């Protein structure tokens, strides 16, 4: 059960990094956006990450063989 938690935390960290990079890229490409539009884009990216990260985690955990059976 511990490696599932570790993978979950890892996926959360990675998704957070992707989220921050995406926000930074949006800000660099559109520095003229008003704060409201920027907030909408950031919220869109955050929602996308929140949906994609768990799905990717489930797909990854199914693709990788369980560690208990290997040892």
N, C-alpha and C positions, 0 to 999 in steps of 0.2 A: 504493500500500500504506500510505502514511502516514495518509491520511484515515480508513482503517479503524481504525487504531490510535487515532487521535484520538477517533473515535466510541466506541470501546470504553472508553477512559478516561473519556469524558464520561458514558457510560451507567453505568459503575462508580461515579462520583462522585454521580450522581443517585440511583442505587439505595441508596447509602450514606446520603444525606440522607433519603430516604424511610424507610429503616430506622430512623434515629435519631429522626425525627419520630414514627413509629409507636410506638417504645418509650416515648417521652416521653408520648404520648397515653395509652397503656396504663397507664403509671405514674400519670398524673394522674387517670384514671378509676377506678383500683383501688389507691389508696395503702395499703389495708389488707391487700393480698396478702402472703403470706409469700414470702421470697426464692426458694424452690423453684418456687412457682407462677409468679412473675414471670419466673424463668429459662426455664420451659417456654414461656411466651407469647413471650418475646423470641426464643427458639430457633425457634419456629414462624414468627414474622415474618421472621427471618433466612433460614430455609429457603425460605419463600414468595418473598422478594426474590431469592434466589440462583437460583430456577427461573424467575421471571417476567422478570427483567432481561435475560438472554441471549436469550430468546424475543422480547421486545420489541425488542431491538437488531437481531436478524435481520430481523424484520418491518419495522422502520424502514429498515434498509439496503437492503431490497428495494423499499420504497415510494419512497425517494428516488432520483432518477437519479444515476448515477455522475458525479463532477465532471470526469473526464477528457474525457467526450464533450461536455460543455457548452462547454468552452473551445476 
